[in-house]
């Protein structure tokens, strides 16, 4: 009877956690959709804008060391709702910012809150997996991707309708906070913890370190694709303006598709095999896109790359959350720190290498990263 009640509660908690993943995706895309307006409003150069935007990852990285400690002490349910307060405050501030420093301050708050929510909602997802005794992490990240796509679409529409960033982002922030309040009572009240009490600060075991390196490779590839795939399609292939996003669109759609199917694939193949498949697809996809300079094949190659990257992070998050040597929040914060560093440094590395060689050569690093990830999966235990 108790097991049945737990499963029923986990179904409700799963819906509530899905809502958190959804607003996280919507919020990030909503802000991203208004960057051109804010750049124009503040008369920022590309270099100045790049410096301003760096405040968000700084905020994210600042939150990660605290996230595990706060979640271990107060529980992921409370921290998830607390994180939405940062959205409620920072998004209107972003919309009304009149100087670069105001944007920097607001972006820092936004990044800080985003990663508090990121870690806490993933801890909730791990707890739900534990109750259901199966991997469902990929489906949560699919909801994030769907929220991101919807947020980007709505952002484009409201921008065309001349709705100000302040109104747009204020409504989004209020919506986030409302969802946080509504979902609070439905989230799991107790987080999954190892059988034996674990210290807040501990050296990750070998398997967690390996997963962290694979996560770093995957997120470095994601960051590089997000920032450089459109430019490659436009400049290297000399395609007309209306088609420059074709490759990135294929990449994004296949990311969502892979995440939707990810839980089923995990049940069929196990962690080790699916990570090997994922990393191999990244290498094959990027080889196709870079070697065969035919537009349609580049689109196909980018799509294969998106499919390969789709479930690397969700499945590694799931495995880290079930760590037997670290509390779920601490383990997820550790993995996220490594992964986000890869996401941030990837575009920079590609830019520098491209400056001295070519963008085509620089993006070939993604092939090496895919092969590196595939090689490291030999040391991952199957689950």
C-alpha positions as CSV (number, residue, x, y, z in Angstrom):
1,X,0.0,0.0,0.0
2,X,2.8,2.4,0.9
3,X,4.6,1.6,-2.4
4,X,1.4,2.4,-4.3
5,X,1.0,5.7,-2.5
6,X,4.6,6.6,-3.3
7,X,4.2,5.9,-7.0
8,X,0.9,7.9,-7.1
9,X,2.7,10.8,-5.3
10,X,5.6,10.6,-7.7
11,X,3.2,11.0,-10.7
12,X,2.0,14.3,-9.3
13,X,5.6,15.3,-8.4
14,X,6.7,14.4,-11.9
15,X,4.1,16.8,-13.4
16,X,5.2,19.5,-11.0
17,X,8.8,19.0,-11.8
18,X,8.0,19.0,-15.5
19,X,6.5,22.5,-14.9
20,X,9.8,23.7,-13.4
21,X,11.9,22.3,-16.3
22,X,9.4,24.0,-18.7
23,X,9.7,27.5,-17.1
24,X,13.4,27.2,-17.0
25,X,13.5,26.7,-20.7
26,X,10.9,29.4,-21.4
27,X,12.7,31.9,-19.3
28,X,16.2,31.4,-20.8
29,X,14.7,31.6,-24.3
30,X,12.6,34.7,-23.4
31,X,15.7,36.6,-22.3
32,X,17.7,35.4,-25.3
33,X,15.0,36.6,-27.7
34,X,15.3,40.2,-26.3
35,X,19.1,40.5,-26.4
36,X,19.0,42.4,-29.8
37,X,16.6,44.9,-28.4
38,X,18.7,45.5,-25.3
39,X,21.8,45.8,-27.4
40,X,20.2,48.4,-29.6
41,X,18.7,50.3,-26.6
42,X,22.1,50.6,-24.8
43,X,24.1,51.1,-28.1
44,X,26.5,48.2,-27.3
45,X,29.1,47.0,-29.7
46,X,29.5,43.2,-30.2
47,X,32.5,43.2,-27.9
48,X,30.7,45.2,-25.2
49,X,27.7,42.9,-25.4
50,X,29.9,39.9,-25.1
51,X,31.4,41.3,-21.9
52,X,28.0,42.1,-20.5
53,X,26.6,38.7,-21.3
54,X,29.4,37.0,-19.4
55,X,27.6,38.1,-16.1
56,X,25.1,35.3,-16.5
57,X,27.6,32.4,-16.5
58,X,29.4,34.1,-13.6
59,X,26.2,34.1,-11.7
60,X,25.6,30.5,-12.6
61,X,29.0,29.4,-11.5
62,X,28.6,31.3,-8.3
63,X,25.4,29.5,-7.5
64,X,26.8,26.0,-8.1
65,X,29.0,25.6,-5.0
66,X,26.2,26.8,-2.8
67,X,23.4,24.8,-4.5
68,X,24.5,21.4,-3.1
69,X,24.9,22.8,0.4
70,X,21.6,24.6,0.4
71,X,19.7,21.6,-1.0
72,X,21.3,19.2,1.5
73,X,20.2,21.5,4.3
74,X,16.8,22.8,3.3
75,X,15.7,20.3,0.6
76,X,15.3,20.7,-3.1
77,X,11.6,21.6,-2.9
78,X,12.2,24.8,-0.9
79,X,15.2,25.8,-2.9
80,X,13.3,25.3,-6.2
81,X,10.6,27.8,-5.2
82,X,13.3,30.1,-3.7
83,X,15.0,30.1,-7.1
84,X,11.9,31.4,-8.9
85,X,12.1,34.6,-6.7
86,X,15.3,35.4,-8.6
87,X,13.4,35.1,-11.9
88,X,10.6,37.3,-10.4
89,X,13.2,40.0,-9.5
90,X,15.8,39.8,-12.2
91,X,13.7,39.5,-15.4
92,X,11.9,42.9,-14.9
93,X,15.2,44.4,-14.0
94,X,16.7,43.1,-17.3
95,X,13.8,44.6,-19.2
96,X,14.1,48.1,-17.6
97,X,17.9,48.3,-17.4
98,X,19.2,51.6,-18.7
99,X,22.9,51.0,-18.4
100,X,25.4,48.2,-19.0
101,X,26.1,47.8,-15.3
102,X,22.4,47.4,-14.6
103,X,22.2,44.6,-17.1
104,X,25.3,43.0,-15.6
105,X,23.8,43.0,-12.1
106,X,20.4,41.7,-13.4
107,X,22.1,39.0,-15.4
108,X,24.1,37.9,-12.4
109,X,20.9,37.4,-10.4
110,X,19.3,35.7,-13.4
111,X,22.2,33.3,-13.8
112,X,22.4,32.6,-10.0
113,X,18.6,31.8,-9.8
114,X,18.7,29.7,-13.0
115,X,21.3,27.3,-11.6
116,X,19.7,27.1,-8.2
117,X,16.6,26.0,-10.0
118,X,18.6,23.7,-12.4
119,X,20.2,21.7,-9.5
120,X,17.1,21.6,-7.3
121,X,14.7,20.4,-10.1
122,X,17.2,17.8,-11.2
123,X,17.4,16.5,-7.6
124,X,13.6,16.3,-7.7
125,X,13.9,14.3,-10.9
126,X,16.4,11.9,-9.3
127,X,14.0,11.3,-6.4
128,X,11.1,10.5,-8.8
129,X,13.4,8.1,-10.7
130,X,14.2,6.4,-7.4
131,X,10.6,5.8,-6.6
132,X,9.7,4.5,-10.0
133,X,12.9,2.5,-10.2
134,X,13.7,3.5,-13.8
135,X,15.4,6.3,-15.8
136,X,13.1,9.1,-16.8
137,X,15.6,12.0,-16.6
138,X,15.7,12.4,-20.4
139,X,12.0,13.2,-20.6
140,X,12.4,16.1,-18.1
141,X,15.1,17.6,-20.2
142,X,12.9,17.2,-23.3
143,X,10.3,19.4,-21.5
144,X,13.1,22.0,-21.0
145,X,13.9,21.9,-24.7
146,X,10.2,22.3,-25.6
147,X,9.9,25.2,-23.2
148,X,13.0,26.8,-24.8
149,X,11.5,26.4,-28.3
150,X,8.2,27.9,-27.2
151,X,9.9,30.8,-25.4
152,X,12.0,31.6,-28.4
153,X,8.9,31.5,-30.7
154,X,6.8,33.7,-28.4
155,X,9.8,36.1,-27.9
156,X,10.1,36.6,-31.6
157,X,6.4,37.3,-31.9
158,X,6.2,39.9,-29.0
159,X,9.4,41.6,-30.3
160,X,7.8,42.0,-33.8
161,X,4.6,43.4,-32.1
162,X,6.9,46.1,-30.4
163,X,6.0,44.9,-26.9
164,X,8.8,46.2,-24.7
165,X,11.3,43.9,-23.1
166,X,10.2,45.2,-19.7
167,X,6.6,44.1,-20.2
168,X,7.5,40.8,-21.8
169,X,10.1,39.8,-19.2
170,X,8.0,41.1,-16.3
171,X,5.2,38.8,-17.3
172,X,7.5,35.9,-17.8
173,X,9.1,36.5,-14.3
174,X,5.7,36.7,-12.7
175,X,4.6,33.5,-14.4
176,X,7.7,31.7,-13.2
177,X,7.1,32.7,-9.6
178,X,3.4,31.7,-9.8
179,X,4.4,28.3,-11.2
180,X,6.9,27.9,-8.3
181,X,4.3,28.7,-5.7
182,X,1.7,26.4,-7.4
183,X,4.0,23.4,-7.7
184,X,5.5,23.6,-4.2
185,X,3.0,21.4,-2.4
186,X,3.2,18.8,-5.2
187,X,7.0,18.3,-5.2
188,X,8.7,15.6,-3.3
189,X,9.2,16.7,0.3
190,X,12.2,14.5,0.9
191,X,15.3,14.2,-1.4
192,X,17.0,10.9,-2.3
193,X,20.2,10.5,-0.2
194,X,22.8,7.7,0.0
195,X,22.1,4.9,2.5
196,X,25.0,6.2,4.6
197,X,25.4,9.9,5.7
198,X,27.8,11.7,3.4
199,X,30.0,14.8,4.0
200,X,29.1,17.9,2.1
201,X,32.6,18.1,0.8
202,X,34.1,14.9,-0.6
203,X,36.3,13.8,-3.5
204,X,34.2,12.4,-6.3
205,X,34.8,8.8,-7.0
206,X,36.5,7.6,-10.2
207,X,33.2,6.9,-12.0
208,X,31.9,10.4,-11.2
209,X,35.1,11.9,-12.5
210,X,34.8,10.0,-15.8
211,X,31.1,11.0,-16.2
212,X,32.2,14.6,-15.4
213,X,34.7,14.6,-18.3
214,X,32.2,13.1,-20.7
215,X,29.7,15.8,-19.6
216,X,32.4,18.5,-20.2
217,X,32.9,17.1,-23.7
218,X,29.2,17.1,-24.4
219,X,28.4,20.6,-23.1
220,X,31.5,22.0,-24.8
221,X,30.0,20.7,-28.1
222,X,26.6,22.1,-27.2
223,X,28.1,25.6,-26.6
224,X,30.1,25.5,-29.8
225,X,27.1,24.4,-31.8
226,X,24.8,27.1,-30.3
227,X,27.2,29.9,-31.1
228,X,28.9,28.8,-34.3
229,X,26.7,26.5,-36.4
230,X,24.7,29.3,-38.0
231,X,27.9,31.3,-38.8
232,X,29.4,28.2,-40.4
233,X,26.4,27.6,-42.5
234,X,26.3,31.2,-43.6
235,X,30.0,32.1,-44.1
236,X,31.6,28.8,-45.1
237,X,28.8,27.6,-47.3
238,X,27.7,31.1,-48.5
239,X,24.0,30.3,-48.2
240,X,21.3,33.0,-48.6
241,X,20.0,34.7,-45.4
242,X,16.7,32.8,-45.2
243,X,18.4,29.5,-44.9
244,X,21.3,30.2,-42.5
245,X,19.5,28.7,-39.5
246,X,18.6,25.5,-41.3
247,X,21.5,23.5,-39.8
248,X,20.9,24.8,-36.2
249,X,17.2,24.2,-36.6
250,X,17.9,20.5,-37.5
251,X,20.3,20.4,-34.5
252,X,17.6,21.7,-32.1
253,X,14.8,19.5,-33.4
254,X,16.9,16.4,-33.1
255,X,18.0,17.4,-29.6
256,X,14.3,17.4,-28.6
257,X,13.6,14.1,-30.5
258,X,16.5,12.4,-28.8
259,X,15.4,13.5,-25.4
260,X,11.9,12.3,-25.9
261,X,13.2,8.9,-26.9
262,X,16.0,8.9,-24.4
263,X,14.3,7.1,-21.5
264,X,13.2,4.3,-23.8
265,X,16.7,4.0,-25.2
266,X,18.2,3.9,-21.7
267,X,15.9,1.0,-20.7
268,X,16.9,-0.9,-23.9
269,X,20.7,-0.2,-24.0
270,X,21.8,0.9,-20.6
271,X,24.0,3.9,-19.7
272,X,27.3,2.7,-21.1
273,X,25.9,1.6,-24.5
274,X,23.8,4.7,-25.0
275,X,26.7,7.1,-24.1
276,X,28.9,5.2,-26.6
277,X,26.2,5.6,-29.2
278,X,25.7,9.3,-28.4
279,X,29.4,10.2,-28.5
280,X,29.9,8.2,-31.7
281,X,26.9,10.1,-33.4
282,X,28.6,13.4,-32.5
283,X,31.8,12.3,-34.3
284,X,29.9,11.0,-37.3
285,X,27.6,14.0,-37.5
286,X,30.3,16.6,-37.4
287,X,32.5,14.6,-39.8
288,X,29.5,14.6,-42.3
289,X,28.9,18.3,-41.8
290,X,32.6,19.4,-42.1
291,X,33.9,17.0,-44.8
292,X,31.0,17.1,-47.2
293,X,30.4,20.8,-47.9
294,X,27.0,20.2,-49.4
295,X,24.3,22.3,-47.7
296,X,21.7,19.4,-47.3
297,X,24.4,17.1,-46.0
298,X,25.6,19.8,-43.5
299,X,22.0,20.0,-42.3
300,X,21.9,16.2,-41.9
301,X,25.2,16.2,-40.2
302,X,24.2,18.9,-37.7
303,X,20.9,16.9,-37.0
304,X,22.9,13.8,-36.3
305,X,25.1,15.8,-33.9
306,X,22.1,17.1,-32.1
307,X,20.7,13.6,-31.7
308,X,24.1,12.5,-30.3
309,X,24.3,15.3,-27.8
310,X,20.6,15.1,-26.8
311,X,20.8,12.6,-23.9
312,X,24.5,12.9,-22.8
313,X,23.7,15.5,-20.1
314,X,20.4,14.1,-18.8
315,X,21.7,10.6,-18.4
316,X,24.9,11.8,-16.7
317,X,22.8,14.0,-14.4
318,X,20.7,11.0,-13.5
319,X,23.7,8.8,-12.8
320,X,25.3,11.5,-10.7
321,X,22.1,12.0,-8.7
322,X,22.2,8.3,-7.7
323,X,25.8,8.5,-6.5
324,X,26.5,6.2,-3.5
325,X,29.4,8.4,-2.3
326,X,27.9,11.9,-2.4
327,X,24.5,13.5,-1.7
328,X,22.4,14.1,-4.8
329,X,22.5,17.9,-4.7
330,X,26.3,17.9,-4.1
331,X,27.0,15.4,-6.9
332,X,24.8,17.3,-9.4
333,X,26.4,20.6,-8.5
334,X,29.9,19.1,-9.1
335,X,28.9,17.6,-12.5
336,X,27.1,20.8,-13.5
337,X,30.1,23.0,-12.6
338,X,32.3,20.9,-14.9
339,X,29.7,20.8,-17.6
340,X,28.9,24.5,-17.6
341,X,32.6,25.3,-17.7
342,X,32.7,23.3,-20.9
343,X,29.6,25.1,-22.3
344,X,31.2,28.5,-21.6
345,X,34.7,27.8,-22.8
346,X,33.7,25.9,-26.0
347,X,32.6,29.0,-28.1
348,X,35.8,30.8,-26.9
349,X,38.1,28.0,-27.9
350,X,36.4,27.7,-31.3
351,X,36.7,31.5,-31.8
352,X,40.4,31.6,-31.1
353,X,41.3,28.6,-33.2
354,X,39.1,29.9,-36.1
355,X,40.9,33.3,-35.9
356,X,44.3,31.6,-36.6
357,X,43.1,28.8,-38.9
358,X,39.5,28.5,-40.2
359,X,36.1,27.9,-38.7
360,X,35.9,24.6,-40.4
361,X,39.1,23.4,-38.8
362,X,38.1,24.8,-35.4
363,X,34.8,22.9,-35.4
364,X,36.7,19.7,-36.1
365,X,37.5,19.7,-32.4
366,X,33.9,18.5,-31.9
367,X,34.9,15.3,-33.7
368,X,37.8,14.8,-31.3
369,X,35.5,15.4,-28.3
370,X,33.0,12.9,-29.6
371,X,35.7,10.3,-30.0
372,X,37.1,11.1,-26.6
373,X,33.7,10.6,-25.0
374,X,33.3,7.3,-26.8
375,X,36.7,6.2,-25.6
376,X,35.9,7.1,-21.9
377,X,32.7,5.2,-21.9
378,X,34.7,2.0,-21.8
379,X,35.3,2.8,-18.1
380,X,31.7,3.6,-17.3
381,X,29.7,0.9,-15.5
382,X,26.5,-0.1,-17.3
383,X,23.2,0.5,-15.5
